[in-house]
């Protein structure tokens, strides 16, 4: 997608590989998909499905920090007991500019 110029900002990213460092795109792609938000701008969202102590280094702390600089990050680790999924509601306007 980057090679043909059709990659752009997204409203939502599902973080792959349970938040491991291998689930992050290269910096140039990350900048295109999740640019740093302007002050006061609506932030994109991301979700990571993970469980602590399942795999070594997952989720990766540096990955979560890098994402939190760009998006409102939601994690299955933050769910209350008995809740099985992250529920998000999106504005019809689409991704933030």
N, C-alpha and C positions, 0 to 999 in steps of 0.2 A: 504494500500500500504506500509506503514511504517513497519507493522508487518511482511511482507514477503520480505522486503528489495528491493523493486522496486521503491522507491522514490528517486529522484535526482534533480539536478538543472534544472530550466526551463528558457527559453528565454523570456517568457511573462507570466504575471499573471494578470487576470481580478479580481480586488479587489471586494469581495462580500459585500453585505449589504450596498451599497452606501458609503463605507468607514467608517462604524461604527466599534467600538472596537470588536463587535461580529463577524466581517468578517475576522478577523485575525486568522491564525492557531496557535496552541501552539508553543512556542519558538523552540522546537526541530524539528518540522516539517518546520517551517519558515527557520531555519538554513539549512536544507537539500534542500529546494526548492529554496530559495533565499539567498545563502551564501553571507557574506560581500565580496565585490569585492576587489581584490588585487589592489594596486596602479597602475594606468595606464591601467588596464584591461578593456575590453569591458563590459559595464554594461547591465544587463538584464533590461527589461522594465515592467512597470505595468500601468494599466489604472483603473481609478475609475470614475464611472458614478454617478454624484451627482449634486445637486443644492442647493445653500445655503438657509438656513432658511426654509427648507421643513420639516425636522424632527429635534427635539432637539438633539444636540450632533452628528449630521451627516453633513458632515464628521467629524470624531473624529480627533482632532489635533495631539494627540500622535500617532495615527495609521499612519497618513500621514508622521510625522517626522520619525518614525521607518522604513517606506518604503523608504523614500528618502535617508536614510543611505545605502540602499542596491541597489536601482534601479533608473533608470530615470523614474519618475512618471509623467503620463499624466492624466489630469482631464478634464471632460466636463465643469467644471467651468472656464477653461482657454480658451475656444473657443470664437472666435470672433462672433459678432452678425451675424446671418444667417447661421453659420456653425453648422451642426447637429451631427457630429461624429468626433472621433479621428482617424486619419489615420496614421498607422505605417508601415514601410518597414523593413523587416528582412533579414539578411545575410543568405545565404544558408548553412553556416557552423554550424548553430544551436546555442544552448545556449553557453554562455561563459564558459570556463573551471572553 
